[in-house]
Amino acid sequence: MSAADGLREYQLQLGERLRQASEQRLTRMRLGFEAAGRHWLISLEAIHGVVALPQLTPVPAVKPWLQGVAAVRGVVYACVDWAVFLGGGGATQAKGRQMLLSHPRDRAHIALIIDQVPQMRSLDDMEALPPASTTEPDWVTGVWRDVEHREWRLLDAPRLWRDARLLQPSA
């Protein structure tokens, strides 16, 4: 094998190792946001995007957390105010509100309305906490603590989309 072939082989192997390391890092990345005084994490694969809150069409005779429906990219989403759903009080009308769209593969057509602009968070920068003695909904699959000692609850979106309470919005 010539020196040039050896160098080329080394470069290919190095490139593959860097690609694998980057993919591993991405699998540990989550979208973080705040609602009802708690911090939340959701997998990037669980959502179809983050969009500015559009004009909502109200739906009569539903619980207050269902703010209405909206068409986004040709799909009608049930728009859930996440803070209100969690029991955090009345809906806010803050500017800059956004929606996390459920992924089409889950066939849920649900959008979570959040007030805070989401941010990328890495589980590598957090510590997994032992299971809490208090009961969390089954769609909370773990609690993590960041370097600032804030607790972040990890959402299992497919489980959330199947939550009986979420699926029964009628008042």
C-alpha positions in Angstrom: 0.0 0.0 0.0 1.4 3.4 -1.0 1.6 6.3 1.5 -1.1 8.1 -0.5 -3.4 5.1 -0.2 -2.7 4.8 3.5 -3.4 8.5 4.0 -6.7 8.2 2.1 -7.8 5.2 4.1 -6.9 7.1 7.4 -8.9 10.1 6.2 -12.0 7.9 5.4 -11.8 6.2 8.8 -11.4 9.5 10.6 -14.3 11.0 8.6 -16.5 8.0 9.5 -15.6 8.3 13.2 -16.4 12.0 13.2 -19.7 11.4 11.5 -20.6 8.7 14.1 -19.6 10.9 17.0 -21.7 13.8 15.6 -24.7 11.4 15.2 -24.3 10.2 18.8 -24.2 13.7 20.0 -27.4 14.6 18.0 -29.2 11.6 19.5 -28.6 13.1 23.0 -29.9 16.6 21.9 -33.4 17.6 23.0 -35.5 20.7 22.5 -36.0 22.4 25.9 -38.8 24.8 26.8 -40.5 26.1 29.9 -44.2 25.9 30.9 -46.2 26.1 34.1 -43.0 26.8 36.1 -41.3 23.6 34.9 -38.6 22.9 32.3 -39.4 20.3 29.6 -37.4 18.3 27.1 -38.7 16.7 24.0 -36.9 14.6 21.3 -36.2 16.3 18.0 -37.6 13.3 16.2 -40.9 13.6 18.1 -41.8 16.9 16.6 -42.3 18.1 13.0 -41.2 21.6 13.6 -41.6 24.8 15.7 -43.8 27.5 14.2 -45.0 30.9 15.3 -48.5 30.8 16.8 -50.9 31.3 13.9 -54.5 32.6 14.0 -56.5 29.9 15.8 -60.0 29.0 15.1 -61.9 28.5 18.3 -63.7 25.2 19.1 -66.9 25.4 21.2 -67.5 23.4 24.4 -63.9 22.3 25.0 -61.6 22.5 28.0 -59.7 25.8 28.3 -56.4 24.2 27.4 -57.6 23.5 23.9 -57.1 27.0 22.4 -58.5 26.1 19.0 -57.4 24.5 15.8 -55.0 25.8 13.1 -53.9 24.7 9.7 -50.2 24.5 9.3 -48.6 23.1 6.1 -51.9 21.7 5.0 -52.6 19.8 8.3 -55.2 20.8 10.9 -53.7 20.7 14.4 -55.5 20.7 17.7 -53.6 23.5 19.6 -53.0 22.8 23.2 -51.8 25.4 25.6 -49.2 23.3 27.4 -49.1 25.5 30.6 -52.9 25.4 30.9 -53.0 21.6 30.3 -50.5 21.2 33.1 -52.7 23.2 35.4 -50.7 26.4 35.2 -53.6 28.8 35.1 -55.2 30.8 32.3 -53.9 31.1 28.7 -51.5 33.9 28.1 -51.6 36.1 25.1 -47.8 36.8 25.2 -46.2 37.9 21.9 -43.8 35.4 20.4 -45.7 32.3 21.4 -44.8 29.3 19.4 -46.2 25.8 18.7 -44.4 22.5 18.7 -46.0 20.3 16.0 -46.5 16.6 16.5 -44.7 14.4 14.0 -47.0 13.1 11.1 -45.9 9.5 11.7 -47.7 9.7 15.1 -51.0 10.8 13.4 -51.8 12.9 16.4 -52.2 16.3 14.8 -51.5 18.0 18.1 -49.5 21.2 18.6 -48.3 22.3 22.0 -48.4 26.1 22.5 -45.5 27.4 24.5 -44.6 30.9 25.6 -40.8 30.6 25.7 -38.6 30.2 22.6 -37.3 26.7 22.7 -33.6 26.0 23.0 -31.4 23.0 22.2 -30.2 21.1 25.3 -27.9 18.2 25.5 -28.4 15.3 27.9 -24.6 15.0 28.0 -24.6 18.3 29.9 -27.1 17.1 32.5 -27.4 14.5 35.2 -30.1 11.9 35.2 -32.0 11.8 38.5 -33.3 8.6 40.0 -37.0 8.0 39.5 -39.1 10.3 41.7 -41.1 9.0 44.6 -44.0 11.2 43.4 -46.0 10.0 40.5 -45.4 11.5 37.2 -47.6 10.9 34.2 -46.4 8.0 32.1 -45.4 10.4 29.3 -42.6 11.8 31.6 -39.9 9.3 31.1 -37.1 10.8 33.2 -36.0 13.9 35.1 -32.6 15.5 34.4 -30.7 18.2 36.3 -28.6 20.8 34.5 -25.5 22.6 35.9 -27.7 25.3 37.2 -29.6 22.7 39.3 -32.8 23.1 37.3 -34.9 20.0 36.8 -35.9 19.1 33.2 -38.7 16.6 32.6 -38.3 14.4 29.5 -41.5 14.0 27.5 -42.3 10.8 25.6 -44.3 12.5 22.8 -46.0 9.4 21.4 -47.2 8.5 24.9 -48.4 12.1 25.4 -50.3 12.1 22.2 -52.2 9.0 23.4 -53.0 10.4 26.9 -56.7 9.9 27.7 -57.1 13.4 29.1 -55.5 15.0 26.0 -57.8 12.9 23.8 -60.9 14.1 25.6 -61.0 17.8 25.3 -64.7 18.2 25.6 -65.9 20.3 28.6 
